[in-house]
Every structure is written in structure tokens, then in C-alpha cells.
Amino acid sequence: MALQLGGSTVIVTKQMFGALSDDPTDPLSRVSVANSSFSLDPYRGCPVGCRYCTVAGAERDIDIMRAANGEAQRITLPRMPQSLFSGRSLATAIMQHPFFIRDRSVVSIGTGSTESFLPTVESTTWEIVETFLREDCRNPFWVVTKLGLPDRLVERWQGRFALLADRNIPVVLSITYSAAPSWMEPYEGNRFRNIEAMRRVGVKIAHHLRPVIPGINDSVACIRKAIDASSGLAEVICAGGLRRDPGVDVAWQHVYGLSPCLLPSSGARGKKHSPDDYVGRAREYLKGKGQAHIPIVRRSSEAIAFLLSIPEYNLYGYRPDDERCFLSVPTLIQRQVAERAGAPLAALIEREARRIGLVGLHVAVEGDEVSIDRELTYQEHRALIHAVGHADVLPRNHV
């Protein structure tokens, strides 16, 4: 949908980016294929008010104020969470989808919409988890939060997370904090205050030091403030910049009225822009604190893979910088894969494609380049990447 706002044309999608359905009556319209997980988002609306919120790029997640002639005048983001589907319906829908890999696919809750531990939301968060438990699915859960865990919920969620640990179901809790100024992230409370209690019952903790924007929160002072907040709690730090996607532009400029000049350029293929040497400076600070053993990675899937001791399932070490091919795999590694599996790499990828319902795909290999014989949708591409990654087809340490 095209909207005219502030003298410019703004394009918003029908549903969340990567949604598995465009039908608003289908629960899969609130399940999206992300780089790191299947995100289940039963709600719209979030009280946090981050100025770079990506949901502003989806028609279903915004409120449009229109003039008498029907033209858009203003966009707002709802602050009160509104239930769109039950947690059970979303969990059931994804478990029945061919892209979903039982016991392997990472399931995130609320990543693309709202805070999972809000008073009106947390019961639905648990309803999602319970639905997987009833089906005896042991898929890892990943929850990202900018508010942390409220004091009144600590005992309740300690018990819930302990139950998951008893059943050997992994949980990764990512706390996002980059010492951003309050005009960019209004919430200023201690996001880590109850995290140690979750660690004691087996929850794996990641600190997401993002988004970092040059000139706003990339200073040494910001690095120190952010890292100090998670000291002794986080087992891995995920540092990253901001992807200048349409949703970010809409929120930043047209919802909150901030200058687009403050944002980094979009870069090639909308990649995240990270300030020069930010990770290096963060590593130096950790080293000075005697915490050089804590790894700093750049991608969520790398943090999750590290905490769960699984291969980096997004295969970033094998994905080309452009769209010339599906994967770029050195011939030496191709030979190693074939010797180990007793089948060529192309056949293994075709096998994983069939497992997730992508039948009839033909994979061709020429030199290092692994190509697919037809164009894949974003959702199909990510699902096939995940299937190959979770099947541990390729060596995990290639860079």
C-alpha cells in the first residue's frame, strides 16, 4: 500500500515482513520467517516507543489517520497491545507448516510486535509455550526484551523456565540495551534487574548491544555503560547496527518526526550499518574488565547458536554478498561434505528442500556457486537456509 505523507510516498506491506500468509484471518499472517527464528506475534501494539521500530512498515501494525478525502494525514503506532490471535492458534499453525522443523527450528515470541512479558501479554506467551509442550515439541525458544522481566513475574517465570529446563527444552533470553538516549529509546529502567534469577533455572542469556547508530550511541561511554549493565549475566554479546528498512524510515520520520539525516544510509541490499571499529572497542573494554572470554558476535543466529551449542544455522559464512547464487561453498568443502554424507552437496540441499515442501527444486553447482533453478520467495529462501543449516549439512566453522 502506498501512502502520501509529508510530501513523499511511503510504501507499507500488508503484514509483517516475512509473514507466512497475507490473509488477515489466517493465524500464519502473524507468524513470520525471520533471519533467526519463526516469530510468533499474537499482538499488535507496544508501549516501549522505540523511534526506530520496524513494525511501522506493516499496514496491520499501524493506525492511519485520514483526511476527509481519504488521503493519509498521519501514522501512529498503537501503544496498547491488542490481541489478534490466541497463542495456541499461532503455535498450532506453525507446527503444522512444512517449513517448521520439529525439535530444531528456533521459535521466538513477540519479536516482531511487542514485549512478551507485559501484564496483558505474558499469559499468551506461556500459552504458546504450553501448546508446544502438549505436542512434545522440544524446539528452542527465544525471547527478546527491552523492558526485562517485571518483579511481580519473577517467581512465576522462574517456575516456568525451570519446567522447560527439566524437559531439556532450551530457552534463550536476549536483553536489548545499547545505552541509547531516552529520545531514541524512552524506557530507562534496569532491564537486567531480574535476569540472574532466570539464569539460575537454566535460561541462556544474551546481551543485544543494538541498534548502534553512529553519532548517537556509539561512543566509548555508551559502550561502557551498556556492557557494565550486563556484567556477570550475559554469556554472549550480539553487537549490531541498524538496517534502514522502510519500517524504520516510517517510524523515525513520519511517526516521531525525527530527521532522516540522523540515520545511517541503507547500504547494499538493506544491510545493517555498524559503526567502524565498534566491535573492536567493545572487545577491548571487555578485555580490560577481565571478561575477554565473553564472545561478541554480529548476528542473532550466531548468539543463539553459541548458547545452544549448535551450528550457525543461517549459514552466513556461505552466503554470497550479492544475489548471484544461493550459496557460495569452496570446492574443498564440497568434497568434504560429499565424503562425509555419501552424497553430493546438491543432492543434500534438494533433500532438505523436499523435507520442507519445496518439491521439484533443482540445485546446480558450478565451481563454488550453488544455484537454484527458480527464484525463491523471501520466505522460501529463509526456510531453505534454515533447513540446510539445522540439518548440519555444511561445516559450522567456515567463515
Secondary structure as UniProt FT lines:
FT   STRAND          2..5
FT   TURN            6..7
FT   STRAND          8..11
FT   TURN            17..18
FT   TURN            24..25
FT   HELIX           27..30
FT   STRAND          31..33
FT   STRAND          38..40
FT   STRAND          43..44
FT   TURN            51..52
FT   HELIX           54..57
FT   HELIX           59..61
FT   STRAND          63..66
FT   TURN            68..69
FT   STRAND          72..76
FT   STRAND          82..83
FT   HELIX           87..95
FT   TURN            98..99
FT   TURN            102..104
FT   STRAND          107..109
FT   TURN            111..113
FT   TURN            116..117
FT   TURN            119..121
FT   HELIX           122..134
FT   TURN            135..136
FT   STRAND          141..145
FT   HELIX           151..153
FT   HELIX           154..166
FT   TURN            167..168
FT   STRAND          171..176
FT   TURN            182..184
FT   TURN            191..194
FT   HELIX           195..199
FT   TURN            200..202
FT   STRAND          204..209
FT   TURN            214..216
FT   HELIX           220..229
FT   TURN            230..233
FT   STRAND          236..239
FT   HELIX           246..249
FT   HELIX           250..255
FT   HELIX           260..262
FT   HELIX           268..270
FT   TURN            276..277
FT   HELIX           278..288
FT   TURN            289..290
FT   TURN            292..293
FT   STRAND          296..297
FT   HELIX           300..308
FT   TURN            313..314
FT   HELIX           316..318
FT   STRAND          327..328
FT   HELIX           331..341
FT   HELIX           345..355
FT   TURN            356..357
FT   TURN            359..360
FT   STRAND          363..366
FT   TURN            367..368
FT   STRAND          369..372
FT   HELIX           378..390
FT   TURN            391..392
FT   TURN            396..397
//
